[in-house]
Amino acid sequence: MEGIRIAEIPVEELVGESWEVVLHRLTEDMDPWDIDLTELTRRFRDYLSALRELRFEIPGRMVLACSILLRMKSDGLLEEEAPTERDDLV
């Protein structure tokens, strides 16, 4: 992905855009089962920089959405099944 071209998005869409829509824009070319958080963070940072150039207020819910995604991914990694000692006894 080359990056989101903010200038091509109508202003009325940017103002009322939900975090879900932004997340979809940022990840539409990524494999949903293998989201690269480093790449997603870079894309989000680029997106915010582009919005700053337009002098829009950046909603805190965008930061919240990214933090929730990071938490979900890290929780998923922690919950992966690890072999227990009982499995080795059989």
PDB file of N, CA, C and O in Angstrom:
ATOM      1  N   MET A   1       0.844  -1.183   0.000  1.00  0.00           N
ATOM      2  CA  MET A   1       0.000   0.000   0.000  1.00  0.00           C
ATOM      3  C   MET A   1       0.880   1.234   0.000  1.00  0.00           C
ATOM      4  O   MET A   1       1.787   1.361   0.823  1.00  0.00           O
ATOM      5  N   GLU A   2       0.615   2.130  -0.912  1.00  0.00           N
ATOM      6  CA  GLU A   2       1.390   3.356  -1.003  1.00  0.00           C
ATOM      7  C   GLU A   2       1.012   4.349   0.087  1.00  0.00           C
ATOM      8  O   GLU A   2       1.788   5.251   0.399  1.00  0.00           O
ATOM      9  N   GLY A   3      -0.126   4.197   0.645  1.00  0.00           N
ATOM     10  CA  GLY A   3      -0.609   5.128   1.652  1.00  0.00           C
ATOM     11  C   GLY A   3      -1.951   5.682   1.227  1.00  0.00           C
ATOM     12  O   GLY A   3      -2.296   5.689   0.046  1.00  0.00           O
ATOM     13  N   ILE A   4      -2.678   6.131   2.178  1.00  0.00           N
ATOM     14  CA  ILE A   4      -3.990   6.691   1.890  1.00  0.00           C
ATOM     15  C   ILE A   4      -3.798   8.108   1.373  1.00  0.00           C
ATOM     16  O   ILE A   4      -3.072   8.903   1.971  1.00  0.00           O
ATOM     17  N   ARG A   5      -4.440   8.414   0.282  1.00  0.00           N
ATOM     18  CA  ARG A   5      -4.370   9.759  -0.280  1.00  0.00           C
ATOM     19  C   ARG A   5      -5.539  10.562   0.301  1.00  0.00           C
ATOM     20  O   ARG A   5      -6.661  10.532  -0.206  1.00  0.00           O
ATOM     21  N   ILE A   6      -5.231  11.273   1.374  1.00  0.00           N
ATOM     22  CA  ILE A   6      -6.252  12.023   2.101  1.00  0.00           C
ATOM     23  C   ILE A   6      -6.936  13.040   1.192  1.00  0.00           C
ATOM     24  O   ILE A   6      -8.141  13.268   1.307  1.00  0.00           O
ATOM     25  N   ALA A   7      -6.177  13.647   0.295  1.00  0.00           N
ATOM     26  CA  ALA A   7      -6.743  14.678  -0.578  1.00  0.00           C
ATOM     27  C   ALA A   7      -7.833  14.124  -1.486  1.00  0.00           C
ATOM     28  O   ALA A   7      -8.692  14.875  -1.948  1.00  0.00           O
ATOM     29  N   GLU A   8      -7.810  12.816  -1.748  1.00  0.00           N
ATOM     30  CA  GLU A   8      -8.807  12.208  -2.627  1.00  0.00           C
ATOM     31  C   GLU A   8     -10.099  11.843  -1.899  1.00  0.00           C
ATOM     32  O   GLU A   8     -11.099  11.524  -2.541  1.00  0.00           O
ATOM     33  N   ILE A   9     -10.089  11.886  -0.572  1.00  0.00           N
ATOM     34  CA  ILE A   9     -11.272  11.545   0.215  1.00  0.00           C
ATOM     35  C   ILE A   9     -12.065  12.824   0.462  1.00  0.00           C
ATOM     36  O   ILE A   9     -11.502  13.812   0.935  1.00  0.00           O
ATOM     37  N   PRO A  10     -13.361  12.826   0.150  1.00  0.00           N
ATOM     38  CA  PRO A  10     -14.170  14.029   0.393  1.00  0.00           C
ATOM     39  C   PRO A  10     -14.124  14.442   1.869  1.00  0.00           C
ATOM     40  O   PRO A  10     -14.150  13.598   2.765  1.00  0.00           O
ATOM     41  N   VAL A  11     -14.056  15.747   2.101  1.00  0.00           N
ATOM     42  CA  VAL A  11     -13.934  16.276   3.461  1.00  0.00           C
ATOM     43  C   VAL A  11     -15.066  15.793   4.350  1.00  0.00           C
ATOM     44  O   VAL A  11     -14.832  15.462   5.512  1.00  0.00           O
ATOM     45  N   GLU A  12     -16.290  15.744   3.832  1.00  0.00           N
ATOM     46  CA  GLU A  12     -17.419  15.315   4.662  1.00  0.00           C
ATOM     47  C   GLU A  12     -17.263  13.868   5.122  1.00  0.00           C
ATOM     48  O   GLU A  12     -17.766  13.503   6.185  1.00  0.00           O
ATOM     49  N   GLU A  13     -16.569  13.036   4.335  1.00  0.00           N
ATOM     50  CA  GLU A  13     -16.314  11.660   4.769  1.00  0.00           C
ATOM     51  C   GLU A  13     -15.267  11.629   5.873  1.00  0.00           C
ATOM     52  O   GLU A  13     -15.392  10.862   6.828  1.00  0.00           O
ATOM     53  N   LEU A  14     -14.234  12.459   5.748  1.00  0.00           N
ATOM     54  CA  LEU A  14     -13.183  12.480   6.765  1.00  0.00           C
ATOM     55  C   LEU A  14     -13.715  12.935   8.115  1.00  0.00           C
ATOM     56  O   LEU A  14     -13.336  12.389   9.151  1.00  0.00           O
ATOM     57  N   VAL A  15     -14.584  13.923   8.108  1.00  0.00           N
ATOM     58  CA  VAL A  15     -15.096  14.480   9.359  1.00  0.00           C
ATOM     59  C   VAL A  15     -15.917  13.455  10.122  1.00  0.00           C
ATOM     60  O   VAL A  15     -15.779  13.338  11.339  1.00  0.00           O
ATOM     61  N   GLY A  16     -16.769  12.711   9.428  1.00  0.00           N
ATOM     62  CA  GLY A  16     -17.653  11.767  10.101  1.00  0.00           C
ATOM     63  C   GLY A  16     -17.175  10.331  10.073  1.00  0.00           C
ATOM     64  O   GLY A  16     -17.927   9.427  10.437  1.00  0.00           O
ATOM     65  N   GLU A  17     -15.954  10.101   9.655  1.00  0.00           N
ATOM     66  CA  GLU A  17     -15.444   8.749   9.496  1.00  0.00           C
ATOM     67  C   GLU A  17     -15.265   8.065  10.850  1.00  0.00           C
ATOM     68  O   GLU A  17     -14.679   8.636  11.769  1.00  0.00           O
ATOM     69  N   SER A  18     -15.773   6.840  10.965  1.00  0.00           N
ATOM     70  CA  SER A  18     -15.621   6.089  12.209  1.00  0.00           C
ATOM     71  C   SER A  18     -14.259   5.395  12.223  1.00  0.00           C
ATOM     72  O   SER A  18     -13.598   5.291  11.190  1.00  0.00           O
ATOM     73  N   TRP A  19     -13.853   4.931  13.379  1.00  0.00           N
ATOM     74  CA  TRP A  19     -12.566   4.245  13.481  1.00  0.00           C
ATOM     75  C   TRP A  19     -12.575   2.952  12.682  1.00  0.00           C
ATOM     76  O   TRP A  19     -11.534   2.509  12.197  1.00  0.00           O
ATOM     77  N   GLU A  20     -13.763   2.339  12.542  1.00  0.00           N
ATOM     78  CA  GLU A  20     -13.844   1.100  11.766  1.00  0.00           C
ATOM     79  C   GLU A  20     -13.522   1.346  10.295  1.00  0.00           C
ATOM     80  O   GLU A  20     -12.826   0.551   9.662  1.00  0.00           O
ATOM     81  N   VAL A  21     -14.031   2.449   9.759  1.00  0.00           N
ATOM     82  CA  VAL A  21     -13.781   2.783   8.353  1.00  0.00           C
ATOM     83  C   VAL A  21     -12.300   3.076   8.137  1.00  0.00           C
ATOM     84  O   VAL A  21     -11.711   2.624   7.155  1.00  0.00           O
ATOM     85  N   VAL A  22     -11.706   3.825   9.045  1.00  0.00           N
ATOM     86  CA  VAL A  22     -10.280   4.139   8.932  1.00  0.00           C
ATOM     87  C   VAL A  22      -9.459   2.857   9.025  1.00  0.00           C
ATOM     88  O   VAL A  22      -8.527   2.655   8.247  1.00  0.00           O
ATOM     89  N   LEU A  23      -9.802   2.002   9.967  1.00  0.00           N
ATOM     90  CA  LEU A  23      -9.078   0.738  10.114  1.00  0.00           C
ATOM     91  C   LEU A  23      -9.193  -0.096   8.844  1.00  0.00           C
ATOM     92  O   LEU A  23      -8.220  -0.713   8.411  1.00  0.00           O
ATOM     93  N   HIS A  24     -10.375  -0.114   8.253  1.00  0.00           N
ATOM     94  CA  HIS A  24     -10.558  -0.857   6.999  1.00  0.00           C
ATOM     95  C   HIS A  24      -9.684  -0.268   5.892  1.00  0.00           C
ATOM     96  O   HIS A  24      -9.053  -1.006   5.134  1.00  0.00           O
ATOM     97  N   ARG A  25      -9.649   1.052   5.801  1.00  0.00           N
ATOM     98  CA  ARG A  25      -8.808   1.701   4.786  1.00  0.00           C
ATOM     99  C   ARG A  25      -7.335   1.332   4.979  1.00  0.00           C
ATOM    100  O   ARG A  25      -6.618   1.093   4.008  1.00  0.00           O
ATOM    101  N   LEU A  26      -6.896   1.288   6.223  1.00  0.00           N
ATOM    102  CA  LEU A  26      -5.484   1.028   6.510  1.00  0.00           C
ATOM    103  C   LEU A  26      -5.095  -0.432   6.298  1.00  0.00           C
ATOM    104  O   LEU A  26      -3.932  -0.728   6.025  1.00  0.00           O
ATOM    105  N   THR A  27      -6.048  -1.335   6.418  1.00  0.00           N
ATOM    106  CA  THR A  27      -5.721  -2.767   6.372  1.00  0.00           C
ATOM    107  C   THR A  27      -6.325  -3.504   5.188  1.00  0.00           C
ATOM    108  O   THR A  27      -6.245  -4.731   5.134  1.00  0.00           O
ATOM    109  N   GLU A  28      -6.928  -2.796   4.239  1.00  0.00           N
ATOM    110  CA  GLU A  28      -7.658  -3.484   3.171  1.00  0.00           C
ATOM    111  C   GLU A  28      -6.786  -4.397   2.321  1.00  0.00           C
ATOM    112  O   GLU A  28      -7.312  -5.333   1.719  1.00  0.00           O
ATOM    113  N   ASP A  29      -5.486  -4.169   2.245  1.00  0.00           N
ATOM    114  CA  ASP A  29      -4.624  -5.043   1.459  1.00  0.00           C
ATOM    115  C   ASP A  29      -3.821  -6.014   2.331  1.00  0.00           C
ATOM    116  O   ASP A  29      -2.932  -6.702   1.828  1.00  0.00           O
ATOM    117  N   MET A  30      -4.124  -6.076   3.622  1.00  0.00           N
ATOM    118  CA  MET A  30      -3.419  -6.982   4.539  1.00  0.00           C
ATOM    119  C   MET A  30      -4.210  -8.270   4.739  1.00  0.00           C
ATOM    120  O   MET A  30      -5.435  -8.290   4.622  1.00  0.00           O
ATOM    121  N   ASP A  31      -3.485  -9.343   5.043  1.00  0.00           N
ATOM    122  CA  ASP A  31      -4.118 -10.613   5.385  1.00  0.00           C
ATOM    123  C   ASP A  31      -4.737 -10.457   6.775  1.00  0.00           C
ATOM    124  O   ASP A  31      -4.012 -10.170   7.728  1.00  0.00           O
ATOM    125  N   PRO A  32      -6.052 -10.636   6.922  1.00  0.00           N
ATOM    126  CA  PRO A  32      -6.694 -10.417   8.224  1.00  0.00           C
ATOM    127  C   PRO A  32      -6.214 -11.369   9.314  1.00  0.00           C
ATOM    128  O   PRO A  32      -6.392 -11.079  10.497  1.00  0.00           O
ATOM    129  N   TRP A  33      -5.622 -12.476   8.952  1.00  0.00           N
ATOM    130  CA  TRP A  33      -5.136 -13.436   9.942  1.00  0.00           C
ATOM    131  C   TRP A  33      -3.665 -13.228  10.266  1.00  0.00           C
ATOM    132  O   TRP A  33      -3.100 -13.941  11.096  1.00  0.00           O
ATOM    133  N   ASP A  34      -3.047 -12.254   9.614  1.00  0.00           N
ATOM    134  CA  ASP A  34      -1.630 -11.988   9.856  1.00  0.00           C
ATOM    135  C   ASP A  34      -1.373 -10.489   9.731  1.00  0.00           C
ATOM    136  O   ASP A  34      -0.629 -10.052   8.853  1.00  0.00           O
ATOM    137  N   ILE A  35      -1.988  -9.706  10.609  1.00  0.00           N
ATOM    138  CA  ILE A  35      -1.827  -8.250  10.590  1.00  0.00           C
ATOM    139  C   ILE A  35      -0.460  -7.897  11.172  1.00  0.00           C
ATOM    140  O   ILE A  35      -0.135  -8.277  12.297  1.00  0.00           O
ATOM    141  N   ASP A  36       0.321  -7.177  10.403  1.00  0.00           N
ATOM    142  CA  ASP A  36       1.627  -6.710  10.854  1.00  0.00           C
ATOM    143  C   ASP A  36       1.407  -5.405  11.626  1.00  0.00           C
ATOM    144  O   ASP A  36       1.123  -4.364  11.033  1.00  0.00           O
ATOM    145  N   LEU A  37       1.542  -5.471  12.945  1.00  0.00           N
ATOM    146  CA  LEU A  37       1.250  -4.297  13.776  1.00  0.00           C
ATOM    147  C   LEU A  37       2.223  -3.155  13.523  1.00  0.00           C
ATOM    148  O   LEU A  37       1.857  -1.985  13.644  1.00  0.00           O
ATOM    149  N   THR A  38       3.456  -3.489  13.174  1.00  0.00           N
ATOM    150  CA  THR A  38       4.423  -2.442  12.865  1.00  0.00           C
ATOM    151  C   THR A  38       3.986  -1.673  11.628  1.00  0.00           C
ATOM    152  O   THR A  38       4.033  -0.443  11.603  1.00  0.00           O
ATOM    153  N   GLU A  39       3.561  -2.404  10.602  1.00  0.00           N
ATOM    154  CA  GLU A  39       3.090  -1.771   9.367  1.00  0.00           C
ATOM    155  C   GLU A  39       1.797  -0.989   9.618  1.00  0.00           C
ATOM    156  O   GLU A  39       1.634   0.120   9.109  1.00  0.00           O
ATOM    157  N   LEU A  40       0.886  -1.561  10.394  1.00  0.00           N
ATOM    158  CA  LEU A  40      -0.366  -0.869  10.705  1.00  0.00           C
ATOM    159  C   LEU A  40      -0.092   0.429  11.461  1.00  0.00           C
ATOM    160  O   LEU A  40      -0.710   1.457  11.182  1.00  0.00           O
ATOM    161  N   THR A  41       0.825   0.383  12.409  1.00  0.00           N
ATOM    162  CA  THR A  41       1.180   1.581  13.167  1.00  0.00           C
ATOM    163  C   THR A  41       1.790   2.635  12.257  1.00  0.00           C
ATOM    164  O   THR A  41       1.479   3.820  12.383  1.00  0.00           O
ATOM    165  N   ARG A  42       2.662   2.211  11.333  1.00  0.00           N
ATOM    166  CA  ARG A  42       3.270   3.151  10.386  1.00  0.00           C
ATOM    167  C   ARG A  42       2.195   3.801   9.514  1.00  0.00           C
ATOM    168  O   ARG A  42       2.204   5.012   9.295  1.00  0.00           O
ATOM    169  N   ARG A  43       1.279   2.981   9.023  1.00  0.00           N
ATOM    170  CA  ARG A  43       0.205   3.509   8.182  1.00  0.00           C
ATOM    171  C   ARG A  43      -0.683   4.476   8.961  1.00  0.00           C
ATOM    172  O   ARG A  43      -1.093   5.511   8.434  1.00  0.00           O
ATOM    173  N   PHE A  44      -0.977   4.139  10.207  1.00  0.00           N
ATOM    174  CA  PHE A  44      -1.815   5.008  11.029  1.00  0.00           C
ATOM    175  C   PHE A  44      -1.102   6.331  11.302  1.00  0.00           C
ATOM    176  O   PHE A  44      -1.714   7.398  11.256  1.00  0.00           O
ATOM    177  N   ARG A  45       0.196   6.249  11.587  1.00  0.00           N
ATOM    178  CA  ARG A  45       0.979   7.461  11.817  1.00  0.00           C
ATOM    179  C   ARG A  45       0.995   8.343  10.562  1.00  0.00           C
ATOM    180  O   ARG A  45       0.867   9.564  10.654  1.00  0.00           O
ATOM    181  N   ASP A  46       1.152   7.718   9.395  1.00  0.00           N
ATOM    182  CA  ASP A  46       1.108   8.470   8.135  1.00  0.00           C
ATOM    183  C   ASP A  46      -0.268   9.100   7.923  1.00  0.00           C
ATOM    184  O   ASP A  46      -0.379  10.238   7.466  1.00  0.00           O
ATOM    185  N   TYR A  47      -1.308   8.347   8.261  1.00  0.00           N
ATOM    186  CA  TYR A  47      -2.680   8.841   8.142  1.00  0.00           C
ATOM    187  C   TYR A  47      -2.883  10.063   9.045  1.00  0.00           C
ATOM    188  O   TYR A  47      -3.458  11.066   8.623  1.00  0.00           O
ATOM    189  N   LEU A  48      -2.407   9.970  10.283  1.00  0.00           N
ATOM    190  CA  LEU A  48      -2.545  11.096  11.211  1.00  0.00           C
ATOM    191  C   LEU A  48      -1.758  12.308  10.731  1.00  0.00           C
ATOM    192  O   LEU A  48      -2.223  13.442  10.849  1.00  0.00           O
ATOM    193  N   SER A  49      -0.570  12.069  10.192  1.00  0.00           N
ATOM    194  CA  SER A  49       0.231  13.179   9.663  1.00  0.00           C
ATOM    195  C   SER A  49      -0.496  13.883   8.529  1.00  0.00           C
ATOM    196  O   SER A  49      -0.499  15.111   8.448  1.00  0.00           O
ATOM    197  N   ALA A  50      -1.113  13.093   7.650  1.00  0.00           N
ATOM    198  CA  ALA A  50      -1.871  13.682   6.543  1.00  0.00           C
ATOM    199  C   ALA A  50      -3.060  14.486   7.069  1.00  0.00           C
ATOM    200  O   ALA A  50      -3.368  15.555   6.542  1.00  0.00           O
ATOM    201  N   LEU A  51      -3.725  13.980   8.100  1.00  0.00           N
ATOM    202  CA  LEU A  51      -4.848  14.723   8.685  1.00  0.00           C
ATOM    203  C   LEU A  51      -4.373  16.013   9.344  1.00  0.00           C
ATOM    204  O   LEU A  51      -5.050  17.038   9.269  1.00  0.00           O
ATOM    205  N   ARG A  52      -3.218  15.961   9.986  1.00  0.00           N
ATOM    206  CA  ARG A  52      -2.690  17.175  10.627  1.00  0.00           C
ATOM    207  C   ARG A  52      -2.447  18.268   9.597  1.00  0.00           C
ATOM    208  O   ARG A  52      -2.670  19.449   9.861  1.00  0.00           O
ATOM    209  N   GLU A  53      -1.988  17.857   8.420  1.00  0.00           N
ATOM    210  CA  GLU A  53      -1.755  18.840   7.365  1.00  0.00           C
ATOM    211  C   GLU A  53      -3.054  19.534   6.964  1.00  0.00           C
ATOM    212  O   GLU A  53      -3.041  20.683   6.524  1.00  0.00           O
ATOM    213  N   LEU A  54      -4.174  18.830   7.117  1.00  0.00           N
ATOM    214  CA  LEU A  54      -5.472  19.428   6.813  1.00  0.00           C
ATOM    215  C   LEU A  54      -6.030  20.208   8.002  1.00  0.00           C
ATOM    216  O   LEU A  54      -7.085  20.835   7.901  1.00  0.00           O
ATOM    217  N   ARG A  55      -5.320  20.164   9.122  1.00  0.00           N
ATOM    218  CA  ARG A  55      -5.682  20.873  10.350  1.00  0.00           C
ATOM    219  C   ARG A  55      -7.021  20.423  10.932  1.00  0.00           C
ATOM    220  O   ARG A  55      -7.797  21.239  11.429  1.00  0.00           O
ATOM    221  N   PHE A  56      -7.280  19.134  10.865  1.00  0.00           N
ATOM    222  CA  PHE A  56      -8.451  18.557  11.521  1.00  0.00           C
ATOM    223  C   PHE A  56      -8.058  18.136  12.926  1.00  0.00           C
ATOM    224  O   PHE A  56      -6.903  17.799  13.185  1.00  0.00           O
ATOM    225  N   GLU A  57      -9.015  18.157  13.819  1.00  0.00           N
ATOM    226  CA  GLU A  57      -8.778  17.635  15.156  1.00  0.00           C
ATOM    227  C   GLU A  57      -8.754  16.112  15.064  1.00  0.00           C
ATOM    228  O   GLU A  57      -9.617  15.509  14.426  1.00  0.00           O
ATOM    229  N   ILE A  58      -7.772  15.499  15.698  1.00  0.00           N
ATOM    230  CA  ILE A  58      -7.638  14.045  15.635  1.00  0.00           C
ATOM    231  C   ILE A  58      -8.346  13.437  16.842  1.00  0.00           C
ATOM    232  O   ILE A  58      -7.970  13.701  17.985  1.00  0.00           O
ATOM    233  N   PRO A  59      -9.366  12.627  16.590  1.00  0.00           N
ATOM    234  CA  PRO A  59     -10.120  12.057  17.709  1.00  0.00           C
ATOM    235  C   PRO A  59      -9.331  10.994  18.462  1.00  0.00           C
ATOM    236  O   PRO A  59      -8.596  10.206  17.868  1.00  0.00           O
ATOM    237  N   GLY A  60      -9.499  10.991  19.772  1.00  0.00           N
ATOM    238  CA  GLY A  60      -8.838  10.010  20.620  1.00  0.00           C
ATOM    239  C   GLY A  60      -9.319   8.594  20.370  1.00  0.00           C
ATOM    240  O   GLY A  60      -8.628   7.639  20.723  1.00  0.00           O
ATOM    241  N   ARG A  61     -10.491   8.440  19.768  1.00  0.00           N
ATOM    242  CA  ARG A  61     -11.004   7.091  19.519  1.00  0.00           C
ATOM    243  C   ARG A  61     -10.138   6.343  18.512  1.00  0.00           C
ATOM    244  O   ARG A  61     -10.136   5.112  18.503  1.00  0.00           O
ATOM    245  N   MET A  62      -9.401   7.062  17.662  1.00  0.00           N
ATOM    246  CA  MET A  62      -8.498   6.406  16.719  1.00  0.00           C
ATOM    247  C   MET A  62      -7.339   5.755  17.474  1.00  0.00           C
ATOM    248  O   MET A  62      -6.958   4.618  17.193  1.00  0.00           O
ATOM    249  N   VAL A  63      -6.797   6.481  18.418  1.00  0.00           N
ATOM    250  CA  VAL A  63      -5.720   5.933  19.233  1.00  0.00           C
ATOM    251  C   VAL A  63      -6.248   4.760  20.047  1.00  0.00           C
ATOM    252  O   VAL A  63      -5.569   3.745  20.198  1.00  0.00           O
ATOM    253  N   LEU A  64      -7.455   4.902  20.566  1.00  0.00           N
ATOM    254  CA  LEU A  64      -8.082   3.821  21.319  1.00  0.00           C
ATOM    255  C   LEU A  64      -8.247   2.578  20.454  1.00  0.00           C
ATOM    256  O   LEU A  64      -7.976   1.468  20.913  1.00  0.00           O
ATOM    257  N   ALA A  65      -8.679   2.745  19.229  1.00  0.00           N
ATOM    258  CA  ALA A  65      -8.880   1.602  18.325  1.00  0.00           C
ATOM    259  C   ALA A  65      -7.573   0.847  18.105  1.00  0.00           C
ATOM    260  O   ALA A  65      -7.556  -0.384  18.137  1.00  0.00           O
ATOM    261  N   CYS A  66      -6.493   1.564  17.883  1.00  0.00           N
ATOM    262  CA  CYS A  66      -5.194   0.902  17.681  1.00  0.00           C
ATOM    263  C   CYS A  66      -4.731   0.200  18.949  1.00  0.00           C
ATOM    264  O   CYS A  66      -4.172  -0.895  18.885  1.00  0.00           O
ATOM    265  N   SER A  67      -4.959   0.819  20.092  1.00  0.00           N
ATOM    266  CA  SER A  67      -4.538   0.178  21.339  1.00  0.00           C
ATOM    267  C   SER A  67      -5.357  -1.080  21.611  1.00  0.00           C
ATOM    268  O   SER A  67      -4.831  -2.061  22.137  1.00  0.00           O
ATOM    269  N   ILE A  68      -6.646  -1.057  21.254  1.00  0.00           N
ATOM    270  CA  ILE A  68      -7.487  -2.245  21.425  1.00  0.00           C
ATOM    271  C   ILE A  68      -6.996  -3.367  20.519  1.00  0.00           C
ATOM    272  O   ILE A  68      -6.918  -4.521  20.943  1.00  0.00           O
ATOM    273  N   LEU A  69      -6.662  -3.034  19.271  1.00  0.00           N
ATOM    274  CA  LEU A  69      -6.148  -4.049  18.348  1.00  0.00           C
ATOM    275  C   LEU A  69      -4.845  -4.659  18.857  1.00  0.00           C
ATOM    276  O   LEU A  69      -4.652  -5.874  18.794  1.00  0.00           O
ATOM    277  N   LEU A  70      -3.966  -3.817  19.354  1.00  0.00           N
ATOM    278  CA  LEU A  70      -2.702  -4.308  19.895  1.00  0.00           C
ATOM    279  C   LEU A  70      -2.947  -5.223  21.085  1.00  0.00           C
ATOM    280  O   LEU A  70      -2.310  -6.269  21.207  1.00  0.00           O
ATOM    281  N   ARG A  71      -3.862  -4.837  21.958  1.00  0.00           N
ATOM    282  CA  ARG A  71      -4.185  -5.649  23.131  1.00  0.00           C
ATOM    283  C   ARG A  71      -4.781  -6.995  22.719  1.00  0.00           C
ATOM    284  O   ARG A  71      -4.420  -8.032  23.276  1.00  0.00           O
ATOM    285  N   MET A  72      -5.698  -6.980  21.738  1.00  0.00           N
ATOM    286  CA  MET A  72      -6.316  -8.218  21.267  1.00  0.00           C
ATOM    287  C   MET A  72      -5.265  -9.159  20.674  1.00  0.00           C
ATOM    288  O   MET A  72      -5.289 -10.364  20.925  1.00  0.00           O
ATOM    289  N   LYS A  73      -4.352  -8.603  19.894  1.00  0.00           N
ATOM    290  CA  LYS A  73      -3.311  -9.432  19.277  1.00  0.00           C
ATOM    291  C   LYS A  73      -2.391 -10.008  20.353  1.00  0.00           C
ATOM    292  O   LYS A  73      -2.043 -11.188  20.293  1.00  0.00           O
ATOM    293  N   SER A  74      -1.995  -9.205  21.325  1.00  0.00           N
ATOM    294  CA  SER A  74      -1.097  -9.702  22.369  1.00  0.00           C
ATOM    295  C   SER A  74      -1.799 -10.722  23.260  1.00  0.00           C
ATOM    296  O   SER A  74      -1.179 -11.700  23.678  1.00  0.00           O
ATOM    297  N   ASP A  75      -3.086 -10.511  23.558  1.00  0.00           N
ATOM    298  CA  ASP A  75      -3.842 -11.499  24.334  1.00  0.00           C
ATOM    299  C   ASP A  75      -3.946 -12.814  23.575  1.00  0.00           C
ATOM    300  O   ASP A  75      -3.839 -13.889  24.166  1.00  0.00           O
ATOM    301  N   GLY A  76      -4.154 -12.729  22.267  1.00  0.00           N
ATOM    302  CA  GLY A  76      -4.233 -13.933  21.445  1.00  0.00           C
ATOM    303  C   GLY A  76      -2.933 -14.708  21.447  1.00  0.00           C
ATOM    304  O   GLY A  76      -2.941 -15.939  21.465  1.00  0.00           O
ATOM    305  N   LEU A  77      -1.819 -14.002  21.430  1.00  0.00           N
ATOM    306  CA  LEU A  77      -0.523 -14.678  21.461  1.00  0.00           C
ATOM    307  C   LEU A  77      -0.288 -15.356  22.808  1.00  0.00           C
ATOM    308  O   LEU A  77       0.302 -16.435  22.874  1.00  0.00           O
ATOM    309  N   LEU A  78      -0.751 -14.720  23.878  1.00  0.00           N
ATOM    310  CA  LEU A  78      -0.579 -15.297  25.210  1.00  0.00           C
ATOM    311  C   LEU A  78      -1.456 -16.525  25.415  1.00  0.00           C
ATOM    312  O   LEU A  78      -1.107 -17.422  26.182  1.00  0.00           O
ATOM    313  N   GLU A  79      -2.597 -16.565  24.728  1.00  0.00           N
ATOM    314  CA  GLU A  79      -3.541 -17.659  24.914  1.00  0.00           C
ATOM    315  C   GLU A  79      -3.239 -18.882  24.047  1.00  0.00           C
ATOM    316  O   GLU A  79      -3.923 -19.899  24.155  1.00  0.00           O
ATOM    317  N   GLU A  80      -2.226 -18.791  23.194  1.00  0.00           N
ATOM    318  CA  GLU A  80      -1.895 -19.947  22.362  1.00  0.00           C
ATOM    319  C   GLU A  80      -1.593 -21.130  23.269  1.00  0.00           C
ATOM    320  O   GLU A  80      -0.939 -21.002  24.304  1.00  0.00           O
ATOM    321  N   GLU A  81      -2.086 -22.272  22.849  1.00  0.00           N
ATOM    322  CA  GLU A  81      -1.916 -23.457  23.678  1.00  0.00           C
ATOM    323  C   GLU A  81      -0.455 -23.870  23.742  1.00  0.00           C
ATOM    324  O   GLU A  81       0.215 -24.024  22.721  1.00  0.00           O
ATOM    325  N   ALA A  82       0.011 -24.042  24.949  1.00  0.00           N
ATOM    326  CA  ALA A  82       1.355 -24.561  25.177  1.00  0.00           C
ATOM    327  C   ALA A  82       1.195 -25.991  25.691  1.00  0.00           C
ATOM    328  O   ALA A  82       0.291 -26.264  26.480  1.00  0.00           O
ATOM    329  N   PRO A  83       2.057 -26.901  25.256  1.00  0.00           N
ATOM    330  CA  PRO A  83       1.933 -28.278  25.736  1.00  0.00           C
ATOM    331  C   PRO A  83       2.121 -28.339  27.255  1.00  0.00           C
ATOM    332  O   PRO A  83       3.028 -27.718  27.809  1.00  0.00           O
ATOM    333  N   THR A  84       1.258 -29.088  27.902  1.00  0.00           N
ATOM    334  CA  THR A  84       1.365 -29.240  29.353  1.00  0.00           C
ATOM    335  C   THR A  84       2.133 -30.517  29.656  1.00  0.00           C
ATOM    336  O   THR A  84       2.327 -31.363  28.782  1.00  0.00           O
ATOM    337  N   GLU A  85       2.562 -30.644  30.888  1.00  0.00           N
ATOM    338  CA  GLU A  85       3.321 -31.831  31.289  1.00  0.00           C
ATOM    339  C   GLU A  85       2.458 -33.080  31.194  1.00  0.00           C
ATOM    340  O   GLU A  85       2.979 -34.161  30.920  1.00  0.00           O
ATOM    341  N   ARG A  86       1.165 -32.962  31.411  1.00  0.00           N
ATOM    342  CA  ARG A  86       0.268 -34.116  31.359  1.00  0.00           C
ATOM    343  C   ARG A  86       0.175 -34.699  29.952  1.00  0.00           C
ATOM    344  O   ARG A  86      -0.023 -35.904  29.791  1.00  0.00           O
ATOM    345  N   ASP A  87       0.317 -33.859  28.939  1.00  0.00           N
ATOM    346  CA  ASP A  87       0.287 -34.362  27.570  1.00  0.00           C
ATOM    347  C   ASP A  87       1.464 -35.297  27.301  1.00  0.00           C
ATOM    348  O   ASP A  87       1.354 -36.226  26.501  1.00  0.00           O
ATOM    349  N   ASP A  88       2.572 -35.053  27.963  1.00  0.00           N
ATOM    350  CA  ASP A  88       3.761 -35.874  27.754  1.00  0.00           C
ATOM    351  C   ASP A  88       3.695 -37.201  28.506  1.00  0.00           C
ATOM    352  O   ASP A  88       4.454 -38.116  28.188  1.00  0.00           O
ATOM    353  N   LEU A  89       2.808 -37.329  29.497  1.00  0.00           N
ATOM    354  CA  LEU A  89       2.737 -38.540  30.310  1.00  0.00           C
ATOM    355  C   LEU A  89       2.059 -39.689  29.581  1.00  0.00           C
ATOM    356  O   LEU A  89       2.321 -40.847  29.907  1.00  0.00           O
ATOM    357  N   VAL A  90       1.230 -39.425  28.643  1.00  0.00           N
ATOM    358  CA  VAL A  90       0.463 -40.478  27.972  1.00  0.00           C
ATOM    359  C   VAL A  90       1.277 -41.196  26.950  1.00  0.00           C
ATOM    360  O   VAL A  90       0.778 -42.111  26.295  1.00  0.00           O
TER     361      VAL A  90
END
